[in-house]
């Protein structure tokens, strides 16, 4: 029980950081405005989604009818909502790297391989900026060669959960996530067999039967066996009664392993396996509806009234107080630079000279130097940089130091430089200059080692 509590707490803390930093309000606002204006490509650019498909080429290769269906889905796509629901990994809540997941499936002919509209995440070594790629996959083509896993994952299928990216179907989230049902009891719900108790913490066992019916229905089946992955090591093989209908169809554990093993079975999508993180956070009173994505808030809390624009990022612009030699002095922004407000220029020059000679710094100057090198907001800046919110990180820095400040050597400058250098690896990955299995170039130069000259070799040459 203690292990489950610790696991639940760590999962909630991870998703709380994700909701705080991964999809900033400015991204949601810009992407929503462009999507509503009909500019789906602009919405993708605002949400950090790279479009790797050309509708004219799609029409030429797959026909105009399929291209029209793809165009209709792109106009319904809310890329910021997709980023909100993308799979993530511990401990930092970053996007699951090297993943290809299906958003929609199209079939040209009954005997043809379906074409997939997919979203891709880069490998871990090229994940700077936390970008997402949008492409078509038909099982062929050299464009996918540089991705480590170009084949769509069976475990992550958003074509069965369009409400996680389709703005026109986002209201289905309430029912599909089980938010219309009362908070589940610690006891297992009726559709779950007794030998599944206790399930992994966070499993949405009450929804498995209904979601299994959707999964099997996509294959033209009304029942049968399917697989569930509850974490990295636990796998379950369940069976839905053939022809089961009603709101709560029955599940049972498969009597024997299926022919072909676990991999021969359809897999319950990850989005159906686990409880929606936003529900867990709200039930734990860790997240208010006003901090949710607007489409998610409208689905989960229909009677919620938005409270207005989101709070600004970064500290307020009022001067900060510093204890300086028995008095409380102010430091604040003047002409875009953080300066001491209660010390004259002559005094500042004298203090700088004393520091250069080895004397103790003035407390006001020491506070400014500490703000440049290791500010209190450094953790938030790093979180924003890790999740690709460079604009938000710079807003925090400018709010603290001013837009005209020159960063001094220290942890803050190192974090910003490291984020800029890691974008080089992503650019090389996007350009196809590094392929699967190759080692990405190190952006930091390594010191050269001089070889020691061997006197015996020099003597032999003479």
ABEGO torsion letter per residue (X at the ends): XAAAAAAAAAAAAAAAAAAAAABBAAAAAAAAAAAAAGBAAAAAAAAGBBBABBAAAAAAAAEAAAAAAAAAAAAABBAAAAAAABBBBOAAGBBBBGBBBBABBBBABAABBBBBBBBBBBBAAAABGGBBBBBBBAGBEAAAAABABABBBAABBAAABAAAABAAAAAAAAAAAGAABBBBBABBBAABBAAAOBBBBGBBAAAAAAAAAAAAAAAGBABEBBBBBBEAABBBBBBBBBGBBEABBBBBBBABBBBGEAAABBBBBAAAABBBAAAAAAAAGABBAAABBAAAAAAABAABBBAEBBBBBEBBABBBBBBBGGBBBBBBBBGGBBBBAABBAAAAAAAAAAAAAGBBBBAAAAAAAAAAABBAAAAAAAAAAAAGBAAAAAAAAAAAAEAABBBBBEAAAAAAAAAAAAAAAAAAAAAGABBBGBBBBBABBBBBBBBBBBAAAAAAAX
